[in-house]
Amino acid sequence: MDEKYIEYIEQFVTEKRRNLFHRVLNERTRHFTVAIEDIFQPHNASAVVRSCDIFGIQDVHVIENKYRFYASNRVAKGAQKWLDFSLHNQKGVNNTLICIDSLRAKDYQIIATTPHNESCMLQDFDITQKSAFFFGVEKEGLSKHVMDNADGFLKIPMVGFTESLNISVAAAIILQNLNERLKKSAIHWQLTEEEKKEKYQEWLEKSIKSIQKIKEHYYTQIATQL
């Protein structure tokens, strides 16, 4: 990490924006992550992305077996710009299983969000373990591949006649609950200092229109000083 480079490009971003970056980064987590499977409606996909940003989820995994993911800027409000996306969309393979394997390799347990009878109620969910929450479309739900490979199932308590929620509403309720409980816990849920620095630099660069020229100028100066 080039600390001097960060100090150099900071001057091209307002103090107010720099402070906002630091405040948001202090609220970000990789203790939890979200995976969305074949969400074909841009409104729903975008709303989930927006909820991830609002409730501090830094990483979003997108599975595209049947449908392409698209985040509408009108609905997501630009939230997609500040999150890290992992797209699982290879042809001729089962991208759901690839995503699950990738998350397990990072020590995440796989949690299927579903009104399944054996699902754990949201308020009873154990937040201590790193978890990846899988969301599917409202009508079809998550695929059999997720259900067969899940380490656990999670549902939102409902007392009405309706048995399911729109995916974007379900994601918002779950993430708000988990976010609130996580921050009241003694769990080390925040990004590491190194991760914060990496994201801070990335966000600074995204905020500067002429960043490529500024970067070239900086490293040209460094080269001439050697």
TIPAFI-941365 format. One line per 8 residues: number of its first residue (from 1); for each residue x, y, z of C-alpha. Coordinates in Angstrom, 2 decimals. Example, Ala and Ser with C-alpha at 12.3 -4.5 7.8 and 13.67 -1.06 7.14 Angstrom:
1) 12.30:-4.50:7.80; 13.67:-1.06:7.14
END
This chain:
1) 0.00:0.00:0.00; 1.50:3.30:-1.14; 0.64:5.67:1.71; 2.22:8.65:-0.06; 0.12:8.01:-3.15; -3.04:8.01:-1.02; -1.98:11.28:0.59; -1.34:12.73:-2.86
9) -4.75:11.87:-4.35; -6.60:12.90:-1.18; -6.10:16.54:-2.15; -8.41:16.03:-5.16; -11.32:14.92:-2.95; -13.16:17.17:-0.51; -12.65:16.72:3.21; -16.37:16.07:3.62
17) -16.22:13.17:1.17; -13.03:11.75:2.72; -14.69:11.79:6.15; -17.73:10.05:4.67; -15.51:7.30:3.26; -13.91:6.71:6.65; -17.27:6.66:8.42; -18.76:4.15:5.96
25) -15.67:1.94:6.03; -15.89:1.70:9.80; -19.37:0.21:9.36; -18.48:-2.29:6.61; -18.25:-6.03:7.24; -17.18:-9.23:5.57; -18.39:-11.32:8.49; -21.60:-11.68:6.50
33) -22.04:-11.71:2.74; -24.97:-12.04:0.35; -25.46:-14.29:-2.69; -28.33:-13.75:-5.12; -29.28:-16.55:-7.49; -30.81:-15.87:-10.91; -32.60:-12.65:-10.00; -33.99:-11.52:-13.34
41) -35.98:-8.45:-12.26; -33.71:-5.36:-12.21; -35.89:-3.68:-9.58; -35.44:-6.54:-7.10; -31.75:-7.03:-7.82; -31.09:-3.32:-7.43; -33.05:-3.08:-4.19; -31.04:-5.95:-2.68
49) -27.80:-4.22:-3.67; -29.02:-1.01:-2.06; -29.85:-2.87:1.18; -26.38:-4.44:1.20; -24.81:-0.99:1.04; -27.14:0.49:3.66; -26.56:-2.33:6.14; -22.79:-2.58:5.70
57) -22.35:-5.68:3.53; -19.22:-5.16:1.41; -19.32:-8.27:-0.81; -22.14:-9.45:-3.04; -22.05:-12.72:-4.97; -24.15:-12.93:-8.12; -25.11:-16.28:-9.64; -26.17:-16.21:-13.28
65) -27.24:-19.65:-14.47; -30.40:-18.60:-16.31; -30.64:-14.84:-16.08; -28.25:-11.88:-16.26; -27.93:-9.62:-13.27; -28.57:-5.94:-13.77; -28.54:-3.23:-11.10; -30.61:-0.22:-12.07
73) -28.92:2.97:-10.94; -32.35:4.55:-10.43; -33.24:1.95:-7.80; -29.80:1.12:-6.39; -29.00:4.85:-6.10; -25.38:4.21:-7.08; -24.83:1.71:-4.25; -23.25:-0.78:-6.68
81) -20.30:1.60:-7.10; -19.15:1.03:-3.53; -19.61:-2.73:-3.23; -17.44:-5.64:-4.38; -19.20:-8.03:-6.75; -18.21:-11.59:-7.54; -19.98:-12.71:-10.71; -20.47:-16.44:-11.19
89) -21.55:-16.71:-14.82; -19.39:-19.25:-16.63; -20.99:-21.13:-19.50; -21.43:-24.88:-19.33; -21.02:-25.16:-15.56; -23.23:-24.95:-12.49; -22.44:-21.49:-11.19; -24.38:-22.07:-7.99
97) -22.05:-24.87:-6.93; -19.00:-22.84:-7.93; -20.21:-19.96:-5.79; -20.86:-22.24:-2.83; -17.39:-23.81:-3.11; -15.80:-20.36:-3.35; -17.58:-19.15:-0.22; -16.79:-22.30:1.74
105) -13.12:-21.85:0.85; -13.38:-18.48:2.64; -14.88:-20.15:5.72; -18.47:-19.04:5.16; -21.35:-21.27:6.12; -24.09:-21.41:3.49; -27.46:-20.17:4.73; -30.54:-20.52:2.51
113) -33.24:-17.94:3.17; -36.52:-19.80:2.85; -39.84:-20.26:4.68; -38.89:-23.95:4.98; -40.50:-25.56:8.05; -37.12:-26.50:9.52; -35.69:-23.02:9.07; -34.23:-21.11:11.99
121) -36.20:-18.02:12.96; -34.33:-14.81:12.24; -34.24:-13.70:15.87; -32.72:-17.07:16.88; -29.97:-17.15:14.25; -26.43:-17.54:15.65; -24.43:-14.58:14.32; -21.03:-15.72:15.58
129) -20.05:-17.70:12.48; -19.19:-16.16:9.10; -22.27:-16.65:6.97; -23.31:-16.25:3.34; -27.03:-15.63:2.92; -28.54:-16.91:-0.32; -31.60:-15.24:-1.82; -33.67:-16.53:-4.74
137) -36.65:-15.26:-6.70; -39.96:-15.01:-4.89; -41.95:-17.49:-7.00; -39.36:-20.22:-7.63; -37.20:-19.73:-4.57; -33.65:-20.98:-4.33; -32.49:-23.83:-6.53; -32.23:-27.42:-5.36
145) -28.45:-27.04:-5.51; -28.55:-24.39:-2.77; -31.11:-26.27:-0.69; -29.16:-29.53:-0.88; -25.85:-27.90:0.01; -26.97:-25.40:2.62; -25.53:-25.59:6.13; -28.66:-23.98:7.53
153) -31.99:-22.40:6.68; -33.30:-19.03:7.80; -36.78:-17.53:7.77; -38.50:-14.35:8.81; -41.36:-14.74:11.31; -44.69:-14.12:9.53; -48.15:-14.17:11.06; -50.39:-13.34:8.09
161) -51.99:-15.41:5.33; -49.16:-14.66:2.90; -46.34:-17.20:3.06; -43.54:-15.28:1.37; -42.01:-11.84:0.95; -40.58:-10.11:-2.07; -36.83:-10.83:-2.19; -35.87:-7.19:-1.75
169) -38.09:-6.84:1.32; -36.82:-10.10:2.81; -33.19:-9.08:2.27; -33.75:-5.70:3.91; -35.42:-7.22:6.98; -32.75:-9.89:7.43; -29.78:-7.57:6.89; -31.18:-4.89:9.20
177) -31.67:-7.43:11.98; -28.23:-8.99:11.53; -26.53:-5.61:11.28; -28.08:-4.38:14.51; -27.24:-7.55:16.44; -23.71:-7.76:15.04; -22.83:-4.25:16.21; -24.06:-5.00:19.71
185) -21.89:-8.11:19.91; -18.24:-8.67:20.81; -17.55:-10.24:17.40; -14.69:-8.78:15.35; -16.93:-7.95:12.40; -15.20:-4.92:10.89; -12.83:-4.89:7.93; -9.13:-5.14:8.77
193) -7.10:-1.93:8.70; -5.44:-3.12:5.50; -8.80:-3.79:3.87; -10.01:-0.34:4.89; -6.96:1.28:3.32; -7.43:-0.67:0.09; -11.11:0.32:-0.17; -10.32:3.92:0.80
201) -7.81:4.22:-2.04; -10.23:2.59:-4.46; -13.05:4.92:-3.46; -10.82:7.97:-3.75; -9.85:6.92:-7.27; -13.50:6.36:-8.20; -14.29:9.90:-7.06; -11.70:11.61:-9.29
209) -12.66:12.01:-12.94; -9.10:12.51:-14.20; -7.58:9.84:-11.96; -5.56:8.19:-14.74; -3.71:11.41:-15.59; -3.19:12.20:-11.91; -1.83:8.72:-11.25; 0.54:8.94:-14.22
217) 1.75:12.35:-13.05; 2.40:11.06:-9.53; 4.41:8.04:-10.62; 6.32:10.09:-13.20; 7.37:12.39:-10.37; 8.44:9.42:-8.27; 10.48:7.99:-11.15; 12.34:11.27:-11.72
225) 13.28:11.41:-8.02; 14.98:8.00:-8.12
END
